């Protein structure tokens, strides 16, 4: 039976590219989305038209009840889980720390930190040999921002990704003896719609030429790193990070 992978936030950008590439490489893929059903359906269609299996599942990863329902849907549809890509993530409008509201901080940390913890928890419960399962693999999406800091723009986002760095390391060690590897990818400036949602749709193209490799990265280039970490080719790698930053 082919392994089953959940990719959160897979209706567009890095998540969509990861879902499509994973299906090409033999995974059955749960394509999670929050609001854009048409986009998630088109990712599923792209996969199924190529003769592979995929399922769109709506869930706001910031809502525990919806996350539980999403995992239960995978249980009932496929009866197994072998991998999780904690990809869903948000930015906010540029702001200094001395301008940030608690509402903004709570949304940022709920969607970028707590959601990844809750999805990881549910995945471990379904994959760990400690819970009677066959093992599995988790890949988290951090960001170069966690090391750069996001000053004047989004220190909250950068800090949320710092928490992901720690989740990756700590969880990897916690479940290393239970058949589960946990790693992360830290993208730099990648050409996706996330920049528009942060109020700067032209950011990737504007910043690209100033980067060491002289251009922004693509979602596919990030997906390639994620798929390596998901695959048995990385079987002796856990608790680590791959920068996909064009040298930044
Ligand atoms: P994106 O283009 O903005 O796509 C975000 C995806 O997440 C969409 O599919 C969106 O689906 C989904 N999503 C948003 N809120 C959600 C929620 N509450 N529940 C479930 N899904 C939700 O983002 P991206 O650029 O591909 O980024 C993917 C990941 O890489 C994020 O963790 C991001 O922080 C990280 N990253 C990106 C860059 C970059 O330059 N692009 C750099 C570093 C790190 P709906 O629209 O359907 O809600």
py3Dmol code that shows the C-alpha trace and the ligand (Angstrom):
import py3Dmol

protein = """\
ATOM      1  CA  UNK A   1       0.000   0.000   0.000  1.00  0.00           C
ATOM      2  CA  UNK A   2       1.274   3.467  -0.844  1.00  0.00           C
ATOM      3  CA  UNK A   3       2.163   5.721   2.106  1.00  0.00           C
ATOM      4  CA  UNK A   4      -0.180   8.559   3.093  1.00  0.00           C
ATOM      5  CA  UNK A   5       1.006  12.144   3.519  1.00  0.00           C
ATOM      6  CA  UNK A   6      -0.820  15.162   4.958  1.00  0.00           C
ATOM      7  CA  UNK A   7       0.319  18.552   3.664  1.00  0.00           C
ATOM      8  CA  UNK A   8      -1.243  21.485   5.533  1.00  0.00           C
ATOM      9  CA  UNK A   9      -1.914  24.647   3.534  1.00  0.00           C
ATOM     10  CA  UNK A  10      -1.624  22.802   0.237  1.00  0.00           C
ATOM     11  CA  UNK A  11      -4.043  24.827  -1.881  1.00  0.00           C
ATOM     12  CA  UNK A  12      -1.256  27.033  -3.258  1.00  0.00           C
ATOM     13  CA  UNK A  13       2.409  27.970  -3.019  1.00  0.00           C
ATOM     14  CA  UNK A  14       4.925  25.659  -1.378  1.00  0.00           C
ATOM     15  CA  UNK A  15       2.225  23.341  -0.009  1.00  0.00           C
ATOM     16  CA  UNK A  16       0.637  22.805  -3.422  1.00  0.00           C
ATOM     17  CA  UNK A  17       4.020  22.171  -5.066  1.00  0.00           C
ATOM     18  CA  UNK A  18       4.860  19.697  -2.288  1.00  0.00           C
ATOM     19  CA  UNK A  19       1.554  17.851  -2.667  1.00  0.00           C
ATOM     20  CA  UNK A  20       1.994  17.466  -6.438  1.00  0.00           C
ATOM     21  CA  UNK A  21       5.635  16.350  -6.198  1.00  0.00           C
ATOM     22  CA  UNK A  22       4.838  13.940  -3.346  1.00  0.00           C
ATOM     23  CA  UNK A  23       2.095  12.316  -5.418  1.00  0.00           C
ATOM     24  CA  UNK A  24       4.535  11.950  -8.325  1.00  0.00           C
ATOM     25  CA  UNK A  25       6.945  10.220  -5.934  1.00  0.00           C
ATOM     26  CA  UNK A  26       4.383   7.665  -4.745  1.00  0.00           C
ATOM     27  CA  UNK A  27       2.566   9.257  -1.792  1.00  0.00           C
ATOM     28  CA  UNK A  28      -1.201   9.377  -1.432  1.00  0.00           C
ATOM     29  CA  UNK A  29      -1.796  12.990  -0.419  1.00  0.00           C
ATOM     30  CA  UNK A  30      -4.273  14.776   1.843  1.00  0.00           C
ATOM     31  CA  UNK A  31      -4.450  18.351   0.526  1.00  0.00           C
ATOM     32  CA  UNK A  32      -5.452  20.581   3.436  1.00  0.00           C
ATOM     33  CA  UNK A  33      -6.776  24.088   2.859  1.00  0.00           C
ATOM     34  CA  UNK A  34      -8.570  26.694   4.915  1.00  0.00           C
ATOM     35  CA  UNK A  35     -10.654  28.911   2.635  1.00  0.00           C
ATOM     36  CA  UNK A  36      -9.848  28.357  -1.030  1.00  0.00           C
ATOM     37  CA  UNK A  37     -11.710  25.196  -1.967  1.00  0.00           C
ATOM     38  CA  UNK A  38     -11.394  25.760  -5.724  1.00  0.00           C
ATOM     39  CA  UNK A  39      -7.600  25.994  -5.464  1.00  0.00           C
ATOM     40  CA  UNK A  40      -7.396  22.824  -3.331  1.00  0.00           C
ATOM     41  CA  UNK A  41      -9.697  21.000  -5.767  1.00  0.00           C
ATOM     42  CA  UNK A  42      -7.454  21.992  -8.648  1.00  0.00           C
ATOM     43  CA  UNK A  43      -4.382  20.572  -6.827  1.00  0.00           C
ATOM     44  CA  UNK A  44      -6.292  17.326  -6.251  1.00  0.00           C
ATOM     45  CA  UNK A  45      -7.377  17.276  -9.895  1.00  0.00           C
ATOM     46  CA  UNK A  46      -3.796  17.766 -11.070  1.00  0.00           C
ATOM     47  CA  UNK A  47      -2.772  14.750  -8.973  1.00  0.00           C
ATOM     48  CA  UNK A  48      -5.663  12.466  -9.899  1.00  0.00           C
ATOM     49  CA  UNK A  49      -5.383  13.290 -13.608  1.00  0.00           C
ATOM     50  CA  UNK A  50      -1.842  11.918 -13.407  1.00  0.00           C
ATOM     51  CA  UNK A  51      -3.276   8.661 -12.043  1.00  0.00           C
ATOM     52  CA  UNK A  52      -2.374   9.297  -8.378  1.00  0.00           C
ATOM     53  CA  UNK A  53      -4.539   9.595  -5.241  1.00  0.00           C
ATOM     54  CA  UNK A  54      -5.379  12.801  -3.380  1.00  0.00           C
ATOM     55  CA  UNK A  55      -8.116  14.141  -1.122  1.00  0.00           C
ATOM     56  CA  UNK A  56      -8.922  17.789  -0.343  1.00  0.00           C
ATOM     57  CA  UNK A  57      -9.708  18.376   3.340  1.00  0.00           C
ATOM     58  CA  UNK A  58     -10.928  21.720   4.648  1.00  0.00           C
ATOM     59  CA  UNK A  59      -9.668  22.630   8.128  1.00  0.00           C
ATOM     60  CA  UNK A  60      -8.425  25.806   9.770  1.00  0.00           C
ATOM     61  CA  UNK A  61      -5.262  24.467  11.408  1.00  0.00           C
ATOM     62  CA  UNK A  62      -5.644  27.102  14.106  1.00  0.00           C
ATOM     63  CA  UNK A  63      -8.813  25.370  15.360  1.00  0.00           C
ATOM     64  CA  UNK A  64      -8.172  22.169  17.307  1.00  0.00           C
ATOM     65  CA  UNK A  65     -11.609  20.672  16.619  1.00  0.00           C
ATOM     66  CA  UNK A  66     -11.114  21.149  12.872  1.00  0.00           C
ATOM     67  CA  UNK A  67      -7.631  19.603  13.058  1.00  0.00           C
ATOM     68  CA  UNK A  68      -9.016  16.566  14.881  1.00  0.00           C
ATOM     69  CA  UNK A  69     -11.764  16.208  12.262  1.00  0.00           C
ATOM     70  CA  UNK A  70      -9.131  16.425   9.482  1.00  0.00           C
ATOM     71  CA  UNK A  71      -7.063  13.609  10.973  1.00  0.00           C
ATOM     72  CA  UNK A  72     -10.204  11.528  11.538  1.00  0.00           C
ATOM     73  CA  UNK A  73     -11.086  12.013   7.877  1.00  0.00           C
ATOM     74  CA  UNK A  74      -7.671  10.603   6.918  1.00  0.00           C
ATOM     75  CA  UNK A  75      -8.232   7.693   9.343  1.00  0.00           C
ATOM     76  CA  UNK A  76     -11.565   6.817   7.779  1.00  0.00           C
ATOM     77  CA  UNK A  77     -10.471   7.384   4.166  1.00  0.00           C
ATOM     78  CA  UNK A  78      -7.063   5.705   4.150  1.00  0.00           C
ATOM     79  CA  UNK A  79      -6.679   4.090   7.584  1.00  0.00           C
ATOM     80  CA  UNK A  80      -3.038   5.098   7.947  1.00  0.00           C
ATOM     81  CA  UNK A  81      -0.706   8.069   8.088  1.00  0.00           C
ATOM     82  CA  UNK A  82       2.976   7.983   7.187  1.00  0.00           C
ATOM     83  CA  UNK A  83       3.987  11.612   6.824  1.00  0.00           C
ATOM     84  CA  UNK A  84       3.116  15.197   7.761  1.00  0.00           C
ATOM     85  CA  UNK A  85       4.300  18.444   6.208  1.00  0.00           C
ATOM     86  CA  UNK A  86       3.535  21.289   8.637  1.00  0.00           C
ATOM     87  CA  UNK A  87       3.393  23.890   5.875  1.00  0.00           C
ATOM     88  CA  UNK A  88       0.391  26.178   6.561  1.00  0.00           C
ATOM     89  CA  UNK A  89       1.655  29.525   7.779  1.00  0.00           C
ATOM     90  CA  UNK A  90       0.785  33.202   7.694  1.00  0.00           C
ATOM     91  CA  UNK A  91       2.449  36.601   7.722  1.00  0.00           C
ATOM     92  CA  UNK A  92       0.865  39.936   8.619  1.00  0.00           C
ATOM     93  CA  UNK A  93       1.181  43.546   7.514  1.00  0.00           C
ATOM     94  CA  UNK A  94       4.588  45.147   8.173  1.00  0.00           C
ATOM     95  CA  UNK A  95       4.754  46.498  11.735  1.00  0.00           C
ATOM     96  CA  UNK A  96       7.302  47.253  14.444  1.00  0.00           C
ATOM     97  CA  UNK A  97       7.089  45.374  17.733  1.00  0.00           C
ATOM     98  CA  UNK A  98       6.000  48.608  19.467  1.00  0.00           C
ATOM     99  CA  UNK A  99       2.945  48.642  17.185  1.00  0.00           C
ATOM    100  CA  UNK A 100       1.814  45.018  17.556  1.00  0.00           C
ATOM    101  CA  UNK A 101      -1.538  44.226  19.159  1.00  0.00           C
ATOM    102  CA  UNK A 102      -2.149  41.161  21.275  1.00  0.00           C
ATOM    103  CA  UNK A 103      -4.788  40.075  18.732  1.00  0.00           C
ATOM    104  CA  UNK A 104      -2.128  40.068  16.014  1.00  0.00           C
ATOM    105  CA  UNK A 105       0.350  38.164  18.183  1.00  0.00           C
ATOM    106  CA  UNK A 106      -2.240  35.584  19.221  1.00  0.00           C
ATOM    107  CA  UNK A 107      -3.258  34.916  15.603  1.00  0.00           C
ATOM    108  CA  UNK A 108       0.382  34.653  14.499  1.00  0.00           C
ATOM    109  CA  UNK A 109       1.401  32.267  17.268  1.00  0.00           C
ATOM    110  CA  UNK A 110      -1.811  30.196  17.029  1.00  0.00           C
ATOM    111  CA  UNK A 111      -1.506  29.644  13.269  1.00  0.00           C
ATOM    112  CA  UNK A 112       2.276  29.346  12.995  1.00  0.00           C
ATOM    113  CA  UNK A 113       3.186  27.643  16.292  1.00  0.00           C
ATOM    114  CA  UNK A 114       0.249  25.991  18.075  1.00  0.00           C
ATOM    115  CA  UNK A 115      -1.182  24.602  14.819  1.00  0.00           C
ATOM    116  CA  UNK A 116       2.145  22.917  14.008  1.00  0.00           C
ATOM    117  CA  UNK A 117       2.330  21.444  17.510  1.00  0.00           C
ATOM    118  CA  UNK A 118      -1.244  20.098  17.350  1.00  0.00           C
ATOM    119  CA  UNK A 119      -0.757  18.610  13.869  1.00  0.00           C
ATOM    120  CA  UNK A 120       2.547  17.061  14.995  1.00  0.00           C
ATOM    121  CA  UNK A 121       0.818  15.643  18.080  1.00  0.00           C
ATOM    122  CA  UNK A 122      -1.900  14.010  15.996  1.00  0.00           C
ATOM    123  CA  UNK A 123       0.646  12.678  13.508  1.00  0.00           C
ATOM    124  CA  UNK A 124       2.851  11.179  16.239  1.00  0.00           C
ATOM    125  CA  UNK A 125      -0.191   9.485  17.784  1.00  0.00           C
ATOM    126  CA  UNK A 126      -0.798   7.834  14.394  1.00  0.00           C
ATOM    127  CA  UNK A 127       2.809   7.033  13.405  1.00  0.00           C
ATOM    128  CA  UNK A 128       4.870   6.282  16.541  1.00  0.00           C
ATOM    129  CA  UNK A 129       5.889   2.705  17.268  1.00  0.00           C
ATOM    130  CA  UNK A 130       5.187   3.675  20.897  1.00  0.00           C
ATOM    131  CA  UNK A 131       1.530   3.900  19.883  1.00  0.00           C
ATOM    132  CA  UNK A 132       1.675   0.633  17.927  1.00  0.00           C
ATOM    133  CA  UNK A 133       2.248   2.128  14.474  1.00  0.00           C
ATOM    134  CA  UNK A 134       4.938   1.700  11.816  1.00  0.00           C
ATOM    135  CA  UNK A 135       6.806   5.017  12.116  1.00  0.00           C
ATOM    136  CA  UNK A 136       6.806   7.982   9.785  1.00  0.00           C
ATOM    137  CA  UNK A 137       8.281  11.339   8.907  1.00  0.00           C
ATOM    138  CA  UNK A 138       7.526  14.977   9.695  1.00  0.00           C
ATOM    139  CA  UNK A 139       8.819  18.036   7.840  1.00  0.00           C
ATOM    140  CA  UNK A 140       8.194  21.487   9.319  1.00  0.00           C
ATOM    141  CA  UNK A 141       8.362  24.776   7.422  1.00  0.00           C
ATOM    142  CA  UNK A 142      10.528  27.285   9.240  1.00  0.00           C
ATOM    143  CA  UNK A 143      12.002  30.382   7.576  1.00  0.00           C
ATOM    144  CA  UNK A 144      15.297  32.203   7.140  1.00  0.00           C
ATOM    145  CA  UNK A 145      13.438  34.921   9.082  1.00  0.00           C
ATOM    146  CA  UNK A 146      14.041  32.992  12.334  1.00  0.00           C
ATOM    147  CA  UNK A 147      17.764  33.728  12.023  1.00  0.00           C
ATOM    148  CA  UNK A 148      17.462  37.193  10.362  1.00  0.00           C
ATOM    149  CA  UNK A 149      14.822  38.509  12.791  1.00  0.00           C
ATOM    150  CA  UNK A 150      12.350  40.338  10.521  1.00  0.00           C
ATOM    151  CA  UNK A 151      13.148  43.754  12.014  1.00  0.00           C
ATOM    152  CA  UNK A 152      10.766  46.576  11.085  1.00  0.00           C
ATOM    153  CA  UNK A 153       8.580  44.131   9.215  1.00  0.00           C
ATOM    154  CA  UNK A 154       7.481  41.077  11.167  1.00  0.00           C
ATOM    155  CA  UNK A 155       9.497  40.110  14.221  1.00  0.00           C
ATOM    156  CA  UNK A 156       6.400  38.175  15.357  1.00  0.00           C
ATOM    157  CA  UNK A 157       6.539  35.976  12.245  1.00  0.00           C
ATOM    158  CA  UNK A 158      10.306  35.474  12.641  1.00  0.00           C
ATOM    159  CA  UNK A 159       9.819  34.518  16.299  1.00  0.00           C
ATOM    160  CA  UNK A 160       7.062  32.079  15.386  1.00  0.00           C
ATOM    161  CA  UNK A 161       9.528  30.352  13.059  1.00  0.00           C
ATOM    162  CA  UNK A 162      12.135  30.355  15.855  1.00  0.00           C
ATOM    163  CA  UNK A 163       9.638  28.273  17.798  1.00  0.00           C
ATOM    164  CA  UNK A 164       9.428  25.891  14.820  1.00  0.00           C
ATOM    165  CA  UNK A 165      13.234  25.520  14.875  1.00  0.00           C
ATOM    166  CA  UNK A 166      12.931  24.359  18.485  1.00  0.00           C
ATOM    167  CA  UNK A 167       9.933  22.121  17.759  1.00  0.00           C
ATOM    168  CA  UNK A 168      11.920  20.386  15.034  1.00  0.00           C
ATOM    169  CA  UNK A 169      14.942  19.742  17.245  1.00  0.00           C
ATOM    170  CA  UNK A 170      13.021  18.783  20.385  1.00  0.00           C
ATOM    171  CA  UNK A 171      10.417  16.576  18.745  1.00  0.00           C
ATOM    172  CA  UNK A 172      13.056  14.869  16.592  1.00  0.00           C
ATOM    173  CA  UNK A 173      14.937  13.773  19.719  1.00  0.00           C
ATOM    174  CA  UNK A 174      11.704  12.841  21.500  1.00  0.00           C
ATOM    175  CA  UNK A 175      10.557  10.410  18.791  1.00  0.00           C
ATOM    176  CA  UNK A 176      13.889   9.314  17.293  1.00  0.00           C
ATOM    177  CA  UNK A 177      13.550   5.917  18.983  1.00  0.00           C
ATOM    178  CA  UNK A 178       9.948   5.548  17.792  1.00  0.00           C
ATOM    179  CA  UNK A 179      10.469   5.274  14.031  1.00  0.00           C
ATOM    180  CA  UNK A 180       9.790   8.940  13.298  1.00  0.00           C
ATOM    181  CA  UNK A 181      12.217  11.415  11.726  1.00  0.00           C
ATOM    182  CA  UNK A 182      11.536  15.159  12.131  1.00  0.00           C
ATOM    183  CA  UNK A 183      13.308  17.764   9.998  1.00  0.00           C
ATOM    184  CA  UNK A 184      12.630  21.201   8.582  1.00  0.00           C
ATOM    185  CA  UNK A 185      13.172  23.396   5.567  1.00  0.00           C
ATOM    186  CA  UNK A 186      13.885  27.116   5.949  1.00  0.00           C
ATOM    187  CA  UNK A 187      12.974  28.952   2.745  1.00  0.00           C
ATOM    188  CA  UNK A 188      14.296  32.426   1.988  1.00  0.00           C
ATOM    189  CA  UNK A 189      12.470  34.682  -0.473  1.00  0.00           C
ATOM    190  CA  UNK A 190      10.191  32.371  -2.441  1.00  0.00           C
ATOM    191  CA  UNK A 191       7.870  33.617  -5.174  1.00  0.00           C
ATOM    192  CA  UNK A 192       4.415  32.767  -3.742  1.00  0.00           C
ATOM    193  CA  UNK A 193       1.281  34.664  -2.795  1.00  0.00           C
ATOM    194  CA  UNK A 194       2.365  34.918   0.859  1.00  0.00           C
ATOM    195  CA  UNK A 195       3.984  38.280   0.096  1.00  0.00           C
ATOM    196  CA  UNK A 196       0.665  39.690  -1.169  1.00  0.00           C
ATOM    197  CA  UNK A 197      -1.000  38.555   2.052  1.00  0.00           C
ATOM    198  CA  UNK A 198       1.692  40.539   3.881  1.00  0.00           C
ATOM    199  CA  UNK A 199       0.789  43.646   1.864  1.00  0.00           C
ATOM    200  CA  UNK A 200       3.772  43.467  -0.539  1.00  0.00           C
ATOM    201  CA  UNK A 201       2.839  41.449  -3.645  1.00  0.00           C
ATOM    202  CA  UNK A 202       5.998  42.457  -5.561  1.00  0.00           C
ATOM    203  CA  UNK A 203       8.426  41.577  -2.732  1.00  0.00           C
ATOM    204  CA  UNK A 204       9.943  38.420  -4.216  1.00  0.00           C
ATOM    205  CA  UNK A 205      10.696  40.039  -7.575  1.00  0.00           C
ATOM    206  CA  UNK A 206      11.932  43.255  -5.941  1.00  0.00           C
ATOM    207  CA  UNK A 207      14.294  41.555  -3.472  1.00  0.00           C
ATOM    208  CA  UNK A 208      15.368  38.722  -5.795  1.00  0.00           C
ATOM    209  CA  UNK A 209      18.220  40.511  -7.628  1.00  0.00           C
ATOM    210  CA  UNK A 210      19.874  41.447  -4.309  1.00  0.00           C
ATOM    211  CA  UNK A 211      20.152  37.805  -3.202  1.00  0.00           C
ATOM    212  CA  UNK A 212      23.384  35.816  -3.720  1.00  0.00           C
ATOM    213  CA  UNK A 213      21.766  33.680  -6.456  1.00  0.00           C
ATOM    214  CA  UNK A 214      20.249  36.887  -7.950  1.00  0.00           C
ATOM    215  CA  UNK A 215      16.617  35.723  -7.951  1.00  0.00           C
ATOM    216  CA  UNK A 216      13.811  34.548  -5.672  1.00  0.00           C
ATOM    217  CA  UNK A 217      13.271  30.817  -5.268  1.00  0.00           C
ATOM    218  CA  UNK A 218      10.295  28.884  -6.585  1.00  0.00           C
ATOM    219  CA  UNK A 219       7.817  26.771  -4.637  1.00  0.00           C
ATOM    220  CA  UNK A 220       9.066  23.742  -6.596  1.00  0.00           C
ATOM    221  CA  UNK A 221      12.629  24.310  -5.408  1.00  0.00           C
ATOM    222  CA  UNK A 222      11.439  24.248  -1.782  1.00  0.00           C
ATOM    223  CA  UNK A 223       9.278  21.187  -2.471  1.00  0.00           C
ATOM    224  CA  UNK A 224      12.336  19.289  -3.763  1.00  0.00           C
ATOM    225  CA  UNK A 225      14.069  19.741  -0.397  1.00  0.00           C
ATOM    226  CA  UNK A 226      10.914  18.742   1.490  1.00  0.00           C
ATOM    227  CA  UNK A 227      10.555  15.589  -0.629  1.00  0.00           C
ATOM    228  CA  UNK A 228      14.150  14.592   0.037  1.00  0.00           C
ATOM    229  CA  UNK A 229      13.498  14.867   3.780  1.00  0.00           C
ATOM    230  CA  UNK A 230      10.292  12.818   3.374  1.00  0.00           C
ATOM    231  CA  UNK A 231      12.041  10.094   1.405  1.00  0.00           C
ATOM    232  CA  UNK A 232      14.127   7.116   2.530  1.00  0.00           C
ATOM    233  CA  UNK A 233      17.090   8.846   0.826  1.00  0.00           C
ATOM    234  CA  UNK A 234      17.363  10.912   4.045  1.00  0.00           C
ATOM    235  CA  UNK A 235      16.939   7.902   6.348  1.00  0.00           C
ATOM    236  CA  UNK A 236      19.874   8.863   8.631  1.00  0.00           C
ATOM    237  CA  UNK A 237      18.855  12.535   8.902  1.00  0.00           C
ATOM    238  CA  UNK A 238      16.756  13.840  11.794  1.00  0.00           C
ATOM    239  CA  UNK A 239      16.478  17.022  13.846  1.00  0.00           C
ATOM    240  CA  UNK A 240      18.090  19.097  11.139  1.00  0.00           C
ATOM    241  CA  UNK A 241      17.406  22.043   8.848  1.00  0.00           C
ATOM    242  CA  UNK A 242      17.860  22.659   5.132  1.00  0.00           C
ATOM    243  CA  UNK A 243      18.120  26.312   4.076  1.00  0.00           C
ATOM    244  CA  UNK A 244      16.570  26.946   0.658  1.00  0.00           C
ATOM    245  CA  UNK A 245      17.534  30.594   0.497  1.00  0.00           C
ATOM    246  CA  UNK A 246      19.641  31.135  -2.618  1.00  0.00           C
ATOM    247  CA  UNK A 247      22.642  31.642  -0.335  1.00  0.00           C
ATOM    248  CA  UNK A 248      21.055  34.330   1.862  1.00  0.00           C
TER     249      UNK A 248
END
"""
ligand_1 = """\
48
LIG
P 1.034 30.954 0.755
O 1.306 31.019 -0.699
O 0.490 32.163 1.451
O 0.070 29.707 1.027
C -0.360 29.466 2.333
C -1.207 28.212 2.348
O -1.604 28.008 3.712
C -2.461 28.321 1.521
O -2.682 27.067 0.918
C -3.533 28.623 2.556
O -4.779 28.044 2.177
C -3.016 27.875 3.755
N -3.510 28.406 5.025
C -3.439 29.676 5.496
N -4.022 29.751 6.703
C -4.453 28.492 6.986
C -5.145 27.923 8.076
N -5.501 28.663 9.124
N -5.449 26.604 8.017
C -5.107 25.833 6.956
N -4.453 26.332 5.897
C -4.141 27.648 5.918
O 2.349 30.526 1.577
P 3.751 29.914 1.074
O 4.608 31.045 0.628
O 3.530 28.751 0.187
O 4.361 29.443 2.489
C 4.237 28.120 2.960
C 5.086 27.992 4.224
O 6.436 28.359 3.941
C 4.632 28.892 5.382
O 4.793 28.215 6.595
C 5.595 30.052 5.292
O 5.758 30.717 6.529
C 6.856 29.355 4.840
N 7.814 30.270 4.194
C 7.497 30.892 3.023
C 8.420 31.771 2.454
C 8.167 32.514 1.165
O 8.946 33.405 0.811
N 7.101 32.212 0.430
C 9.644 32.004 3.103
C 9.914 31.346 4.282
C 8.993 30.476 4.824
P -6.148 28.880 2.001
O -5.844 30.056 1.153
O -7.089 27.922 1.405
O -6.540 29.297 3.388
"""
view = py3Dmol.view(width=600, height=400)
view.addModel(protein, "pdb")
view.setStyle({"model": 0}, {"cartoon": {"style": "trace"}})
view.addModel(ligand_1, "xyz")
view.setStyle({"model": 1}, {"stick": {}})
view.zoomTo()
view.show()
